[in-house]
């Protein structure tokens, strides 16, 4: 039996543009996410300008998280990604949504969360309860793994692009690199950055990291929008505990 895989495939993860919940310093789950900020739309248009000029991305399939900020990003950038995805409806995948904080925490300000629950420990036990009523880190990573399995099943041999979140990019990177759910390297992806993985061509080989956090198109844009409601220096992200600008 041949050990060769029929066709290599590529997975491109594109983090959404800056979101309104980031600017408003709230924990934005599916309930309260309201899409992109003005800067987030500018970041997405900068992505379009870059890819339209370089033609470096031409996926066969474009998927999006079911969060409004990811869907809006996908709708903006799709016109630069080639004819295969330009006019095709974008599938919204719950498995690639950000870490779900649950209904009690969704929409709570970062400062209110820290005041009530304290600063979370994102480097500790992945089964600990960080968001009462929401997902643990292990549950979040298991959901993302389920999405990866479905991509392998449905899109073998295809180049798949996904508009998603910093936490999802962290989870996929950890999975492909054989790392634990917590601890180890700190993987932070900027808004509208490109992270790509190439599937193995032979049995026994792992996925290859082609690039991580490629955000060259953001040169000249402000790094973030000033917070509408400044909170504590260490805000509460819905995935890794990084600053709101970096991951949500």
Helices and strands as residue ranges (DSSP letters): E 10-15, H 20-23, H 38-54, E 61-65, H 68-77, G 78-80, H 83-86, E 91-93, G 94-96, H 110-117, H 137-154, E 159-164, H 166-176, E 194-198, E 208-214, G 216-218, H 244-247
